[in-house]
Amino acid sequence: MANQRDIKNRISSIKNTRKITSTMEMVSTAKMKKMQQRLEMSMPANLKINEIISNLMGTGVAALEHPLFREVADPSRILILTITGNRGLCGSFNSNVIDNSVNFRDKLVDEGKDVLNYVIGKKGINYFKFINVPVYKSIPNPEDKMNSDSAAKLSDELRELFLTGEVHEVYISYTKVVSSTSQQPEIIRLLPISPDSYSGKDPVKETEITEYIYEPSVGRVFFYLLPLYLRIKIFSCFLESAFSEQFARRVAMKNATDASDDMIRGLTISYNRARQAKITNEIAEIVGGAAALG
């Protein structure tokens, strides 16, 4: 059994760790709320661009052969954009996204596809290096510095790769926000654009029938909005990933803080028992010594 000094030192060490995890929990909570606000602010634009494109498609503009809708009969070059975090201590957040991307990549490779890995986030970059998987391009995650301009640059880069024929399909692997308390890794196809990808009409307005007047023409408006749609889509994926990361880190740090409390409580009981045993032994020695002198 450990002595009093060892138990006391261990209690002190756990209390110091608890201060760190408790502080990280509060910081993650603040960042999570900030990302949640940004996500909520971006939601109307996301819904509206989907609604407008759906209305445009309803006018028959689908007959126009826009290059972003171009389907390759047998796509052989696939790009996977994987969005991970730069830091750990967030439970299985990073590992879930990475596993999802790697499994999807392995499936494509088994089908004879040439896969390009575009990795964002230090955790994803380090993992792909560890398993010796070639990476087409890698950059750290901009995290809360991600803005519409950054999303526009990334969107233009991916769009150029697709339009030049260097890649035939582009997928995004990220963590989707299902609800405020539930997130899950998901892979969506960004390019070529498919009609199913913008079926996100506002359910409140689905019953409304609105007729629009398009200037200068339906086709030109449609061509202008598609690149904007890609930028908003990428921006939303980054915001959802950032929110999910902070949510996972907050939960992990809260669990660590609660575990520290339980350990301190148990060690305190052990310390009191050791202290009581020591006092009992000292009393027994005094009584025994007195009896021997008598």
N, C-alpha and C positions, 0 to 999 in steps of 0.2 A: 504494500500500500504506500502511495506517495506521501511524503511528509508535508507539514503545513507550508513550508517555504515553497516547495514545488507547486503545490496547488494554488497558492496565492499568486505566484508568478504567472501561472497559466491563466488565471482569472484576469489579471492585469493585461496580458497579451490579447485575450479575446475581447476585452472591453475596448482596447485600441482599434482592433479590427472592426468592431461593431460601429465605432464612430465613423470609420471610412465608409462602410456599407450603407449606413444611415444617411450620410451626406450624399453619396452617389444616388441613393433612392430619391432624395429631394431634388437633386439636379436633373435626373431623368424625368421626374414628374413635371418639372417646369418646362423642359424641352419638349416633352410629349404633348403638353397642352398647346405649346406654340405651334408645333407641327399639325396638331389637330385643327387649329384655327386656320392655318394656311390651306389645309386640305378642304375644309368646309368652304373657304372663300373661293377655291378653284372649282368646286363642284358645279355651280351654276354655268360657268363657261363650258365645262365638259359636257353637261347635259344639253346646252343650247347648240353647240357645234354638232352634236350627234343628231339633234332634232332637225336642224337646218339641212344637213346632208341627206337625212332620210326624206325630207320634203322634196329636196331637189331630185333624188332618185325616183320619187313618185311622179315627177313630171315627164319621165321617159328619158331623162338625160343619161341613163345607164347605157343607152346605145352608143354614147360617145366612148371611144376607146382611149381612155386616159392611161398613160404608161404606168401609173402607180397601181393599176388594176391588172396589169399584165401577168398572166399565169403561164409558167413554163410547164410544158407537158411532163417532163421528167427532171425536176429540179435536182441538181447534183452538188451545188455549192450553197451551203446553209450557214448563216451567221447567227450566233446565239449571244445576245447581250445579257450578261449576268450582273445583277446589282446586289452587292453585299456591303457590309459595313467596314469601317476602318479599325474598329476596336472590338474586343471580346467582352466578357462578363455580361452577356445578354442571352444566356440560356442556349437554346438550339436554333436561334434565329439564323445565324450564318450557315450553320451546317445543313439546315433544311433546304435553303436556297441552293447551296452548292451541290448537295446530293441530287436535287431535282434536275439541275443543269447537267451534271455528269451522267445521270441515267438517261436523260434525253439525248445527250451527245452520243453515248454508247449505242443507243438504239439506231440513231442515224448512221453511225459508222458501220454497224452491222448490215445496214441496207445498202452499203456502198457509197454513201454520201461523203463529200469533202466538207468538213465542219470547221468554221472559223470561230474561235472563242474571243469575244470582246468582253473583258472583265473589268468591272468597276468596283473598287473597294479593296483595301489592303488585305483583308482576310481571304477574299477570293483569289487575289493575285498570289499570295503565299501558298495557298492550297494547290493551285494548278502547278506552281513550281515544284512543290513537294512530290506530286504524283507524275512529274515529268510530262505534262500535257502541253503542247505548243499553244501559245497565246498570240492571237493576231494583234491585239492592242490592249493595253491596260493602263488605267489611270486611277488615282485615289478617288474615293467618293467625296463629292463637294459638300455633302451633308446639308446643314442649314444655309449654306451659301448658294445652294442650287436655286437658280432663277429662270425666268422665261428666256433670257438671252442664252444661257448655257444650254437649255433644252433645245433652242433653235439651232445652235451650232451642231449639237449631236444629231438632231433630226436631219439637218442638211447633209451631214457626213454619211449617215446611213442611207438617205435617199439617193445620194450620188452613187454609192456603191451598188445600189439596186438598179438605177437607171442605166448605168454603164454596163450592166450585165456581169459585174465582178462577182456578185452573189445573186442567187435566184430567190431566196427567201430570207427574211429577217425575223427572228423571234426575240422576245424579252422574257427573261426569267427573273422574277421579283417576288416580293411578299405582298399579297393582296389583302386589303382591309375588308373583311366580311362584315364586321360590326365593330363597335368601339371596344369590345372585349375579345374579339376573335379575328385572327389573321392566319393566313395559310399560303404556302409557296404556290406559285402558279406560273405557267408559261403561256404566253399569248403570241399570236402571229401579228407582227406589225406590218410587214410587207410581203407579198402584195396585199393591198387592202381588199377585204371581203365584205359583202353586205352584212354579215353577222356581227362584224366588229363595231358597228355604230348603231346598234339597236337599242340604245339607252335613252329612249324618250322619257320625259317627265310623266309619271303615271297620273298626275293630277290633270294634265292637259291632253291626255290621250283621246278623250272623247270630243275635244274641240276640233272643229274643222275650220282651218284658216287658209285663205287664198292670198298668195303673195304676188307682188309685181316685181320682177327682177330687172335690174338695170346694171350693165348694158344688155346682158343676155343671160339665160340660165346656164349655158355652157361656160361662159367666162367666169361667172360667180362660182360655179362648181370647181373649175380648175384652180381658182384662187384659194378656195377654202381647204382643199385637200392637204397642201403642205402645212397649213395652220392646224388642221386636225391632227397630223402626226406630231407636231410640237406639243400640243396640249396633252396628247396621249402619253408621250414620254415624260412630260413634266408631272403628270398625275402618278405615273409609276414610281418616280423618285420620291414624291411626297408620301405615297403609301408605304414605301420601303422605310423611309426615315421615321415615320410615325410608328411603324411596327417594331423597328429596332429599339426606339426609346421605351415603348411599352414593354418589350421583352426584358430590357435591362432593368426597368423599374420593378418588374415582378421578381427577377432574379435577385436583385439587391434586397428586396423586402423579405424574400425567403431566407437569404443569408443573415439578415438582421434578426429575424425570428429564431433562426437556428442558434445564433449567438446568445440570445436571451435564454433559450433552453439549456445551453451548455453552461452558462454562468450560474443558472439556478441549480443545476445538478452539481457543479463543482463547489458551490457555496455550501450545499448540504454535506458534501464530502469533507470540506474544510472544517465545518462545525463538528462533524463526527471525529475527525482526527484530533481536533482541539480538546474535545470532551474526553477522548481516550487518554490523551496525554495528562490531563488534569486528574483523571481517575488513577492512573499509574503513579503520579506523584503523591496523591493522598495515600495510596496503598503503601508506598515506600515509607512515608512519614509514620503511618500507623505501625508498620512492621518494625521500624527502627525504635519507636517508643516502647513497643512491647519487649523488644530485645533488651533495652536498658532497664526496664522494670524487672 
